[in-house]
Amino acid sequence: MIRSITKPKSKEEIDTLLDGLNRIFIIGCGTCVTLTRTGGAPEVAAMKEALLDSGKLVTGQVVVPVACDNLTSEILNEEMEKIEQADVLLIMTCAFGVQTVSSQLKRMVVPALDTLFIGKETGYGQFNEICTQCGTCIIGETGGICPVTNCHKGLVNGPCGGTNQGKCEIDSNKDCAWTLIYNRLTELGRLDSMRKLQGPRNFLGEPTPGKYEISKS
């Protein structure tokens, strides 16, 4: 299950963002943030109580099925009376959801979460990044294992000199990405792929802001 992985902003940062804004409408999401338990129904309810305890007025709250969906505005229209009473929308979703709501409602928004990466759950309450969306994918030559996300140094030619008995020198509990790649390519009979020298990474990938258009030809 692939999701946008988020973590709550600190109370101090949220208090700063909400300074002078006393009437608040809270929006949560029913997808990614339910996995990380950062913006589903229980977290929205807890946020409401925290805001009330701090002297804020909560005009209402809602958990939309998918905050980044184009249909979000139709769902929020049902709450428009309460939304219009608010000074600001406090949004407990990934950054994509925050921007979607902002563009659809044209209202002041404050994100309650920080979006960390695109990842998946690898154990109860544990999430690993699986893709940085760098735009320069080489996993076809590394046995389907991404060295950019799996290697702490993001090396596209490895391993480094610090690997020790198949473990990473930065995190001794973590398997060295390039040892995993070596073993995978050996199993596939494609070890010669490691002889190819990858050119220097383009850390910009796609110029910011990113844009991609399908060719019409």
N, C-alpha and C positions, 0 to 999 in steps of 0.2 A: 504494500500500500504506500504510494508516493504522496507526500504532502509538503506544504510549506511549513517549515518548522519555526515556531515562534516562542518567545519568552516574554513574561510581563515586564513592562517598564517599572522602575522603582516608584514607590509612593511619592518620593520627593520630586521626581521628574514629572509625574502626572500632576502633582499639586502645582508645580511651576507652570505647566502648560495650561492649567485650568484657572490660573490666577485672574481674578476679576470676572470670571465666567461662572455664574452661580446656578443657572438653570440648565440642567443637563439631560440629554436623551441618550440612552446606552444602546448600542447595536452589537450583537454577537453573531456568530456564524455556526452553522451546523455541520461543517466539513472538517477542514484541516485542524482548526483550533480545538475541536472536540478530542482529537487524538492526543494532542499535547496538554489538554485540560487547561487551556489558557483563555478560551472565549466562548465556551458553550453555555448552556442554561445555568449550571451551578455557579460558574465563574461570574456570569452577568449578575446573578442574584447577590453574590458576595460583594461585587463592585458597588452595587446599589446601596447595600448596607454601609459599606465603608464611606461612600459619598455622603449619605445621610448623617452618619456619625460626625463627619467633618463640617457639617453645617450647610452642605449643598442641597439644592432641591432637584429631585429626579422627576422629570415630567413624564417619563415612561421608559420602557425597555422592550426590546424584541430580539429574537434570535432568528435570523433569516436562514433559509436552507443553504444557499451558496452566495456569499457576499460579493464575489467577483463576477456573478452572472448578470447578464443584461436584463433579466427579469426582476432583479432586486428592487428597482424603483417601483415596480407595480406592487410588490409586497409592502414596501415602505409607505406607499400612498394610503394604505389602510390605517397607518399610524400618523398621518400627516398633521392632524389637529394637535397631537401631543408633541410632534417634532417642531411645529411652528411656535410652540410655547417655550422652546429651549433656546438658550444662547449658543449652545455648541452641541455637536454630536460626538460622544466619546465612543470610539469604534474599537472593539476587541476582535480584530481580524488581522490577517496578514496585510502587508502594505498594498497588495493588489486590491484587496477588498476595500481598504480605506480610500484609495484613489477612485475606485468604481463608484462608491457611494458619494464621494465629493463631486465627481463630474455629473452624476445623475441628479443630485438634489441641489447643487450650487449653494451649499451651506458650510459654515465653519466646522471643521472637523479636527479632532485630536486623536491620534493613535494611542491606544493603551498598551500596545505590544511592540516588540522589536522583531522583525523578520530575520532569521538567521541564515537559512539555506533551504534548498530542496533536498529532502531526505526521506528515509523510511525507518520504521520501527524495527529494531534488531533484537529487542528484548523488552520486557515490561518496563515502560517508562524510559527506554533508551532509544536514541535516534542518531543515525549516522548520515552524514552528507553523502550523496551519491553522485551529484553533478553540480558543477559550478556554472554550467551553461556558458563555457568560455568561448564557444564558437570555433574551436580548433581541435575537434575530436580525433584521437589517435587510437582508440580502443580496438580498432580492427587489426592493429599491429601488436597489441599487447594482450591478446587472448581474452578480450572483453573486460579486462580489469583496468580501471582508470587510475593512472599514476598521479594525475593532478589532484584528485580528491583523496586518494588512499595514501599518498606519500606526504608526510608532514612538510617536506621541502618542495613538493610539487615537481619533482624531477621527471623529465621526459626521457632522460638517458640515465640508467641506474644499474645496479644500486650504488649508493654513496659509500664512502670508506668507513662509515660508522656503523653499518649493519653488523649485528653480532648474533651468530647462530640463528639467523632467520628473523631476528627481532629488530625493531626500530631503535636507534640510539636516543631519540627524543622521548619515546614512550616504550619502555621495555616490555610492557604488557601487550603491545601491538605488533602484529606480524608485519615485517618489512614488505611494502607493496611490491618491490621489485623481486623479492624472493617468491612471492605469490605469482607474479607474472612469469618468472622463470619456470616454476613448477607447472603452471598451466600450459605454457608453450611446449614444455617437454612432453606433457600428456598428449598434446595435440599433434606432436611431431612437427612443430613449427618453430623450433628454437632459433633457427637462422634469422628469424624476424628481429631478434635482439641485436643482431650485428648492424642493423640499419641505424645510422646516426640521425637522430631527430634534430632539425634545425632549432635555433633559439625560439622560444615561445613568444607569440605576440600576445602580451598581457592585455592589450586593448581589445583583442578579438574583434568585436563589432564596434565601430565608432559610436560614442555616446552622443545622443540617445540612440539606442539600437533601432534599426529598421530593416525589414526584409520584404521584398516583393517578388512574387512568382512571375517568372518571365512569361510574356504573352506570346512569344514566338513558338 
